[in-house]
């Protein structure tokens, strides 16, 4: 089989994943506290059974997917229990699955009178 087809195929797969990430970012643009993902592309050298041919053994991949930690827009909601975090940091929330980090800031009282996120 012509091994020259694999690098473009790997590139197409990486770009398809990039499109999925972009769609996820757009779909959550109105989600309070959402931080967009930004893919980082890299190139890896594939294993070859024959002599290396320049460019045919390099495969583009997504090397990382760090979340954007920049400050979002703060908006006054008028709700007494809503909070906003300015700068770095997260609220730590106890869940049945352990501690989770949250930046949404929309809080309410649960049936026990404890502060809870809208997801608890």
MMTF fields as JSON, N, C-alpha, C and O atoms, coordinates in Angstrom:
{
  "mmtfVersion": "1.0.0",
  "mmtfProducer": "UNKNOWN",
  "numBonds": 479,
  "numAtoms": 480,
  "numGroups": 120,
  "numChains": 1,
  "numModels": 1,
  "chainsPerModel": [1],
  "groupsPerChain": [120],
  "chainIdList": ["A"],
  "bondAtomList": [4, 2, 8, 6, 12, 10, 16, 14, 20, 18, 24, 22, 28, 26, 32, 30, 36, 34, 40, 38, 44, 42, 48, 46, 52, 50, 56, 54, 60, 58, 64, 62, 68, 66, 72, 70, 76, 74, 80, 78, 84, 82, 88, 86, 92, 90, 96, 94, 100, 98, 104, 102, 108, 106, 112, 110, 116, 114, 120, 118, 124, 122, 128, 126, 132, 130, 136, 134, 140, 138, 144, 142, 148, 146, 152, 150, 156, 154, 160, 158, 164, 162, 168, 166, 172, 170, 176, 174, 180, 178, 184, 182, 188, 186, 192, 190, 196, 194, 200, 198, 204, 202, 208, 206, 212, 210, 216, 214, 220, 218, 224, 222, 228, 226, 232, 230, 236, 234, 240, 238, 244, 242, 248, 246, 252, 250, 256, 254, 260, 258, 264, 262, 268, 266, 272, 270, 276, 274, 280, 278, 284, 282, 288, 286, 292, 290, 296, 294, 300, 298, 304, 302, 308, 306, 312, 310, 316, 314, 320, 318, 324, 322, 328, 326, 332, 330, 336, 334, 340, 338, 344, 342, 348, 346, 352, 350, 356, 354, 360, 358, 364, 362, 368, 366, 372, 370, 376, 374, 380, 378, 384, 382, 388, 386, 392, 390, 396, 394, 400, 398, 404, 402, 408, 406, 412, 410, 416, 414, 420, 418, 424, 422, 428, 426, 432, 430, 436, 434, 440, 438, 444, 442, 448, 446, 452, 450, 456, 454, 460, 458, 464, 462, 468, 466, 472, 470, 476, 474],
  "bondOrderList": [1, 1, 1, 1, 1, 1, 1, 1, 1, 1, 1, 1, 1, 1, 1, 1, 1, 1, 1, 1, 1, 1, 1, 1, 1, 1, 1, 1, 1, 1, 1, 1, 1, 1, 1, 1, 1, 1, 1, 1, 1, 1, 1, 1, 1, 1, 1, 1, 1, 1, 1, 1, 1, 1, 1, 1, 1, 1, 1, 1, 1, 1, 1, 1, 1, 1, 1, 1, 1, 1, 1, 1, 1, 1, 1, 1, 1, 1, 1, 1, 1, 1, 1, 1, 1, 1, 1, 1, 1, 1, 1, 1, 1, 1, 1, 1, 1, 1, 1, 1, 1, 1, 1, 1, 1, 1, 1, 1, 1, 1, 1, 1, 1, 1, 1, 1, 1, 1, 1],
  "groupList": [{"groupName": "UNK", "atomNameList": ["N", "CA", "C", "O"], "elementList": ["N", "C", "C", "O"], "formalChargeList": [0, 0, 0, 0], "bondAtomList": [1, 0, 2, 1, 3, 2], "bondOrderList": [1, 1, 2], "singleLetterCode": "X", "chemCompType": "L-PEPTIDE LINKING"}],
  "groupTypeList": [0, 0, 0, 0, 0, 0, 0, 0, 0, 0, 0, 0, 0, 0, 0, 0, 0, 0, 0, 0, 0, 0, 0, 0, 0, 0, 0, 0, 0, 0, 0, 0, 0, 0, 0, 0, 0, 0, 0, 0, 0, 0, 0, 0, 0, 0, 0, 0, 0, 0, 0, 0, 0, 0, 0, 0, 0, 0, 0, 0, 0, 0, 0, 0, 0, 0, 0, 0, 0, 0, 0, 0, 0, 0, 0, 0, 0, 0, 0, 0, 0, 0, 0, 0, 0, 0, 0, 0, 0, 0, 0, 0, 0, 0, 0, 0, 0, 0, 0, 0, 0, 0, 0, 0, 0, 0, 0, 0, 0, 0, 0, 0, 0, 0, 0, 0, 0, 0, 0, 0],
  "groupIdList": [1, 2, 3, 4, 5, 6, 7, 8, 9, 10, 11, 12, 13, 14, 15, 16, 17, 18, 19, 20, 21, 22, 23, 24, 25, 26, 27, 28, 29, 30, 31, 32, 33, 34, 35, 36, 37, 38, 39, 40, 41, 42, 43, 44, 45, 46, 47, 48, 49, 50, 51, 52, 53, 54, 55, 56, 57, 58, 59, 60, 61, 62, 63, 64, 65, 66, 67, 68, 69, 70, 71, 72, 73, 74, 75, 76, 77, 78, 79, 80, 81, 82, 83, 84, 85, 86, 87, 88, 89, 90, 91, 92, 93, 94, 95, 96, 97, 98, 99, 100, 101, 102, 103, 104, 105, 106, 107, 108, 109, 110, 111, 112, 113, 114, 115, 116, 117, 118, 119, 120],
  "secStructList": [7, 7, 6, 2, 2, 2, 2, 2, 2, 2, 2, 2, 2, 2, 2, 2, 2, 2, 2, 2, 2, 2, 2, 2, 2, 2, 2, 6, 6, 6, 1, 6, 6, 7, 7, 7, 3, 3, 3, 3, 3, 3, 3, 3, 3, 7, 7, 7, 1, 1, 7, 7, 7, 6, 6, 6, 6, 3, 3, 3, 3, 3, 3, 3, 3, 3, 3, 7, 7, 1, 7, 7, 7, 7, 7, 7, 7, 7, 7, 6, 6, 7, 7, 7, 7, 7, 1, 1, 7, 7, 3, 3, 3, 3, 3, 6, 6, 3, 3, 3, 3, 3, 7, 7, 7, 7, 3, 3, 3, 7, 6, 6, 1, 7, 3, 3, 3, 6, 6, 7],
  "xCoordList": [0.842, 0.0, 0.882, 1.958, 0.439, 1.161, 1.132, 0.083, 2.299, 2.321, 2.212, 2.092, 2.25, 2.107, 0.71, 0.5, -0.265, -1.635, -1.829, -2.769, -0.952, -1.167, -0.98, -1.812, 0.056, 0.168, -1.028, -1.518, -1.524, -2.712, -3.944, -4.775, -4.054, -5.176, -5.086, -6.09, -3.87, -3.675, -4.006, -4.598, -3.62, -3.961, -5.457, -5.978, -6.158, -7.616, -8.28, -9.246, -7.778, -8.34, -8.099, -8.993, -6.89, -6.591, -7.477, -7.956, -7.696, -8.555, -10.018, -10.759, -10.435, -11.801, -11.971, -12.998, -10.974, -11.018, -11.045, -11.744, -10.279, -10.287, -11.684, -12.131, -12.374, -13.734, -14.691, -15.587, -14.512, -15.328, -15.124, -16.082, -13.873, -13.559, -14.179, -14.749, -14.076, -14.667, -16.187, -16.778, -16.817, -18.27, -18.66, -19.67, -17.846, -18.097, -17.994, -18.814, -16.977, -16.808, -17.998, -18.513, -18.434, -19.568, -20.851, -21.66, -21.041, -22.249, -22.364, -23.468, -21.239, -21.247, -20.957, -20.653, -21.047, -20.676, -21.545, -21.088, -22.777, -23.668, -23.663, -24.395, -22.855, -22.783, -21.961, -20.807, -22.545, -21.869, -20.628, -20.697, -19.505, -18.267, -17.54, -16.488, -18.067, -17.423, -16.112, -16.041, -15.094, -13.788, -13.504, -13.557, -13.206, -12.989, -11.725, -10.783, -11.72, -10.547, -9.843, -10.495, -8.531, -7.731, -6.759, -5.837, -6.944, -6.05, -4.645, -4.471, -3.657, -2.264, -1.833, -1.912, -1.379, -0.976, 0.517, 1.301, 0.9, 2.309, 2.478, 1.505, 3.693, 3.999, 4.811, 5.757, 4.448, 5.201, 5.8, 5.268, 6.905, 7.571, 7.055, 7.184, 6.469, 5.941, 7.035, 8.116, 6.752, 7.706, 7.664, 6.594, 8.81, 8.872, 9.563, 10.472, 9.124, 9.767, 10.868, 11.731, 10.836, 11.835, 12.602, 12.539, 13.328, 14.063, 13.105, 12.039, 13.505, 12.668, 12.61, 13.625, 11.428, 11.212, 10.716, 9.731, 11.382, 11.058, 9.586, 9.054, 8.931, 7.531, 6.534, 5.401, 6.921, 5.951, 5.849, 4.936, 6.759, 6.743, 6.344, 6.412, 5.93, 5.522, 4.004, 3.333, 3.471, 2.032, 1.576, 2.063, 0.651, 0.118, -0.852, -1.662, -0.759, -1.628, -1.988, -1.348, -3.011, -3.326, -2.534, -2.796, -1.564, -0.653, -1.199, -0.76, -2.118, -2.653, -3.946, -4.267, -4.689, -5.975, -6.156, -7.047, -5.31, -5.43, -6.673, -7.029, -7.308, -8.466, -8.004, -6.945, -8.78, -8.497, -8.824, -9.961, -7.861, -8.058, -8.188, -8.068, -8.43, -8.54, -9.858, -10.826, -9.857, -11.031, -12.177, -11.997, -13.346, -14.543, -15.214, -14.706, -16.346, -17.105, -17.937, -18.638, -17.856, -18.669, -19.985, -20.011, -21.077, -22.397, -23.163, -23.167, -23.804, -24.63, -25.959, -26.654, -26.321, -27.568, -28.697, -29.868, -28.353, -29.387, -29.808, -30.63, -29.27, -29.597, -28.692, -27.487, -29.261, -28.524, -27.42, -26.445, -27.535, -26.533, -25.558, -24.674, -25.7, -24.765, -23.455, -23.449, -22.351, -21.025, -20.238, -20.567, -19.2, -18.326, -16.884, -16.497, -16.107, -14.683, -13.925, -14.083, -13.113, -12.308, -10.868, -10.342, -10.232, -8.872, -8.84, -9.813, -7.695, -7.529, -8.347, -8.679, -8.664, -9.323, -10.617, -11.196, -11.054, -12.28, -12.986, -12.354, -14.268, -14.999, -14.799, -14.816, -14.613, -14.475, -15.811, -16.318, -16.369, -17.7, -17.607, -16.979, -18.238, -18.286, -19.415, -20.559, -19.096, -20.1, -20.019, -19.068, -20.985, -20.893, -19.649, -19.188, -19.104, -17.904, -16.621, -15.554, -16.696, -15.512, -15.552, -16.585, -14.431, -14.347, -14.306, -13.654, -15.019, -15.017, -14.781, -15.111, -14.205, -13.913, -14.95, -15.322, -15.417, -16.575, -16.321, -15.813, -16.665, -16.549, -17.883, -17.94, -18.94, -20.227, -20.755, -21.254, -20.654, -21.044, -22.521, -22.909, -23.368, -24.8, -25.067, -25.008, -25.355, -25.546, -26.987, -27.712, -27.388, -28.725, -28.614, -27.586, -29.655, -29.681, -30.372, -31.419, -29.752, -30.401, -31.395, -31.62, -31.982, -33.016, -32.476, -33.247, -31.172, -30.552, -30.118, -29.632, -30.284, -29.881, -28.44, -27.964, -27.73, -26.352, -26.306, -27.21, -25.237, -25.053, -24.739, -23.974, -25.331, -25.134, -25.137, -25.715, -24.486, -24.551, -25.873, -26.572, -26.209, -27.481, -27.431, -28.469, -26.229, -26.09, -26.203, -26.35, -26.142, -26.164, -27.59, -27.806],
  "yCoordList": [-1.186, 0.0, 1.241, 1.244, 2.262, 3.524, 4.214, 4.685, 4.275, 4.87, 6.387, 7.01, 6.99, 8.432, 8.927, 10.133, 8.011, 8.417, 8.659, 9.351, 8.098, 8.171, 9.572, 9.974, 10.33, 11.683, 12.584, 13.258, 12.629, 13.461, 12.949, 13.738, 11.624, 11.062, 11.446, 11.792, 11.383, 11.797, 13.283, 13.687, 14.089, 15.516, 15.745, 16.603, 14.981, 15.115, 14.725, 15.364, 13.692, 13.27, 14.347, 14.652, 14.93, 15.996, 17.22, 17.84, 17.567, 18.715, 18.425, 19.328, 17.167, 16.799, 16.963, 17.461, 16.549, 16.728, 18.216, 18.625, 19.027, 20.481, 21.047, 21.915, 20.566, 21.013, 20.599, 21.363, 19.4, 18.966, 19.89, 20.258, 20.26, 21.151, 22.521, 23.104, 23.038, 24.328, 24.283, 25.224, 23.204, 23.05, 23.016, 23.598, 22.322, 22.262, 23.656, 24.032, 24.418, 25.782, 26.661, 27.402, 26.581, 27.401, 26.982, 27.831, 25.682, 25.186, 25.608, 25.653, 25.919, 26.292, 27.766, 28.163, 28.575, 29.985, 30.726, 31.697, 30.288, 30.94, 30.249, 30.664, 29.207, 28.498, 29.311, 29.643, 29.625, 30.418, 29.687, 28.515, 30.371, 29.81, 28.902, 28.362, 28.716, 27.833, 28.435, 29.634, 27.627, 28.047, 27.243, 26.014, 27.933, 27.269, 26.423, 26.699, 25.392, 24.563, 25.034, 25.443, 24.98, 25.39, 24.264, 24.003, 23.593, 22.483, 22.961, 24.016, 22.179, 22.433, 21.307, 20.129, 21.685, 20.697, 20.426, 21.306, 19.187, 18.792, 17.792, 17.377, 17.422, 16.436, 15.323, 15.585, 14.084, 12.946, 12.182, 12.191, 11.529, 10.715, 9.295, 8.684, 8.765, 7.419, 6.389, 6.705, 5.149, 4.07, 3.657, 3.552, 3.433, 3.031, 1.684, 1.375, 0.89, -0.405, -0.289, -1.161, 0.777, 0.991, 2.26, 2.815, 2.723, 3.977, 5.151, 5.199, 6.101, 7.272, 8.169, 8.435, 8.614, 9.524, 10.833, 10.845, 11.919, 13.223, 13.549, 13.546, 13.83, 14.249, 13.118, 13.324, 11.909, 10.806, 10.095, 9.294, 10.367, 9.699, 10.642, 10.266, 11.861, 12.845, 12.893, 13.064, 12.741, 12.689, 13.822, 13.928, 14.674, 15.725, 15.123, 14.259, 15.586, 15.128, 16.316, 17.366, 16.135, 17.127, 16.72, 15.678, 17.55, 17.227, 17.638, 17.105, 18.547, 19.003, 19.755, 20.211, 19.881, 20.568, 21.376, 21.08, 22.403, 23.183, 24.076, 24.647, 24.177, 25.064, 26.508, 26.781, 27.416, 28.85, 29.305, 29.166, 29.832, 30.281, 31.798, 32.348, 32.475, 33.933, 34.347, 33.587, 35.554, 36.087, 36.29, 36.872, 35.818, 36.039, 37.349, 38.093, 37.62, 38.837, 38.633, 37.631, 39.584, 39.531, 40.25, 41.321, 39.644, 40.239, 40.22, 39.212, 41.323, 41.409, 40.721, 41.058, 39.742, 38.999, 39.471, 39.239, 40.133, 40.564, 39.467, 39.71, 38.281, 37.17, 37.233, 37.45, 37.047, 37.194, 36.18, 36.487, 34.98, 33.95, 33.764, 32.911, 34.535, 34.433, 35.112, 36.195, 34.475, 35.03, 35.052, 34.34, 35.875, 35.94, 35.846, 36.449, 35.087, 34.974, 35.843, 35.713, 36.717, 37.558, 37.087, 36.959, 36.83, 36.324, 34.81, 34.133, 34.291, 32.845, 32.279, 32.985, 31.001, 30.325, 29.655, 29.95, 28.746, 27.995, 27.818, 27.877, 27.606, 27.142, 25.628, 24.966, 25.081, 23.634, 23.108, 23.552, 22.156, 21.645, 20.16, 19.389, 19.766, 18.351, 17.679, 18.131, 16.6, 15.832, 14.377, 14.001, 13.548, 12.118, 11.461, 10.437, 12.042, 11.5, 12.15, 11.915, 12.949, 13.625, 15.119, 15.658, 15.789, 17.234, 17.578, 16.902, 18.649, 19.164, 20.663, 21.31, 21.204, 22.632, 23.311, 22.792, 24.475, 25.131, 26.624, 27.201, 27.256, 28.714, 29.367, 30.585, 28.604, 29.148, 30.245, 31.258, 30.064, 31.098, 31.18, 31.964, 30.4, 30.427, 29.429, 28.217, 29.942, 29.108, 29.169, 30.119, 28.151, 28.097, 27.31, 26.689, 27.336, 26.523, 25.2, 25.167, 24.101, 22.803, 22.543, 23.412, 21.361, 21.052, 21.034, 21.187, 20.85, 20.875, 22.271, 22.457, 23.257, 24.61, 24.925, 26.022, 23.98, 24.213, 24.874, 24.71, 25.626, 26.202, 25.087, 24.172, 25.173, 24.15, 24.81, 25.881, 24.163, 24.627, 24.17, 23.349, 24.69, 24.292, 22.852, 22.276, 22.258, 20.867, 19.88, 18.685, 20.322, 19.405, 19.026, 18.263],
  "zCoordList": [0.0, 0.0, 0.0, 0.598, -0.65, -0.733, 0.624, 1.064, 1.294, 2.637, 2.615, 3.67, 1.435, 1.322, 1.641, 1.766, 1.777, 2.083, 3.59, 3.983, 4.434, 5.877, 6.478, 7.291, 6.127, 6.705, 6.386, 7.291, 5.134, 4.897, 5.657, 6.108, 5.792, 6.544, 8.015, 8.639, 8.566, 9.959, 10.124, 11.125, 9.137, 9.182, 9.134, 9.847, 8.296, 8.204, 9.514, 9.931, 10.163, 11.454, 12.507, 13.296, 12.526, 13.49, 13.244, 14.194, 11.976, 11.668, 11.995, 12.383, 11.84, 12.234, 13.744, 14.204, 14.508, 15.964, 16.316, 17.244, 15.57, 15.789, 15.56, 16.31, 14.535, 14.248, 15.367, 15.726, 15.92, 17.058, 18.255, 18.933, 18.509, 19.628, 19.402, 20.325, 18.192, 17.86, 18.026, 18.555, 17.581, 17.743, 19.211, 19.609, 20.023, 21.46, 22.081, 22.92, 21.661, 22.177, 21.801, 22.638, 20.541, 20.086, 20.79, 21.165, 20.971, 21.63, 23.079, 23.624, 23.717, 25.129, 25.366, 26.49, 24.329, 24.452, 25.475, 26.078, 25.676, 26.64, 28.004, 28.902, 28.176, 29.446, 30.435, 30.165, 31.558, 32.572, 33.062, 33.432, 33.064, 33.566, 32.59, 32.931, 31.387, 30.41, 29.928, 29.657, 29.821, 29.309, 28.054, 28.072, 26.972, 25.688, 25.703, 26.447, 24.87, 24.654, 23.389, 22.428, 23.387, 22.238, 21.902, 22.674, 20.77, 20.444, 20.088, 19.477, 20.472, 20.122, 19.189, 19.537, 18.007, 17.021, 17.121, 17.479, 16.798, 16.761, 15.623, 14.994, 15.376, 14.354, 14.987, 15.73, 14.698, 15.217, 14.048, 12.938, 14.319, 13.319, 13.456, 14.517, 12.386, 12.406, 12.212, 11.713, 12.61, 12.391, 10.926, 10.326, 10.378, 8.982, 8.877, 9.648, 7.916, 7.695, 6.648, 6.547, 5.88, 4.848, 5.111, 6.208, 4.115, 4.288, 4.469, 3.856, 5.326, 5.596, 4.358, 3.715, 4.051, 2.929, 3.526, 4.265, 3.217, 3.812, 3.655, 2.545, 4.77, 4.742, 4.794, 5.23, 4.359, 4.332, 5.667, 5.867, 6.579, 7.869, 9.0, 10.17, 8.665, 9.662, 9.725, 8.707, 10.932, 11.111, 12.023, 13.149, 11.567, 12.437, 13.456, 13.122, 14.686, 15.767, 16.651, 16.594, 17.46, 18.494, 19.729, 20.33, 20.102, 21.195, 22.557, 23.577, 22.597, 23.865, 23.679, 22.582, 24.772, 24.726, 26.009, 26.805, 26.217, 27.446, 27.421, 26.39, 28.559, 28.673, 28.788, 29.353, 28.263, 28.354, 29.769, 30.219, 30.456, 31.841, 31.952, 33.047, 30.842, 30.896, 31.56, 31.601, 32.066, 32.756, 31.788, 30.718, 32.153, 31.352, 31.741, 32.58, 31.132, 31.4, 32.662, 32.796, 33.582, 34.795, 34.53, 33.924, 34.994, 34.795, 36.111, 36.818, 36.434, 37.639, 37.373, 36.415, 38.231, 38.027, 38.919, 38.62, 40.013, 40.948, 41.915, 42.798, 41.767, 42.663, 43.889, 43.761, 45.065, 46.317, 46.539, 47.226, 45.984, 46.221, 45.064, 45.138, 44.017, 42.895, 43.259, 43.844, 42.913, 43.169, 41.865, 40.916, 41.831, 40.665, 41.134, 42.135, 40.401, 40.688, 39.702, 38.488, 40.23, 39.363, 39.482, 40.588, 38.348, 38.343, 38.416, 38.085, 38.86, 38.948, 40.1, 41.052, 39.996, 41.098, 40.689, 39.644, 41.543, 41.332, 42.659, 43.713, 42.62, 43.783, 43.838, 42.8, 45.023, 45.175, 45.683, 46.713, 44.944, 45.237, 45.573, 44.847, 46.684, 47.059, 46.291, 46.341, 45.58, 44.837, 45.274, 45.959, 44.9, 45.219, 44.625, 45.129, 43.558, 42.916, 43.423, 42.855, 44.458, 44.999, 44.735, 44.34, 44.953, 44.773, 43.29, 42.496, 42.936, 41.567, 41.643, 42.637, 40.575, 40.502, 39.627, 38.575, 40.065, 39.458, 39.403, 40.364, 38.296, 38.191, 37.872, 37.704, 37.784, 37.382, 38.29, 37.802, 39.603, 40.542, 40.856, 41.722, 40.188, 40.474, 41.6, 41.394, 42.773, 43.954, 44.429, 44.135, 45.161, 45.771, 47.066, 47.337, 47.848, 49.066, 48.744, 48.098, 49.217, 49.006, 50.136, 50.978, 50.155, 51.151, 52.578, 53.526, 52.749, 54.073, 54.49, 55.606, 53.611, 53.907, 53.565, 53.859, 52.945, 52.54, 51.174, 50.355, 50.944, 49.617, 48.625, 48.926, 47.455, 46.414, 45.054, 44.867, 44.112, 42.726, 42.141, 42.736, 40.996, 40.386, 39.888, 39.561, 39.824, 39.37, 40.508, 40.25, 41.777, 42.926, 43.288, 44.229]
}
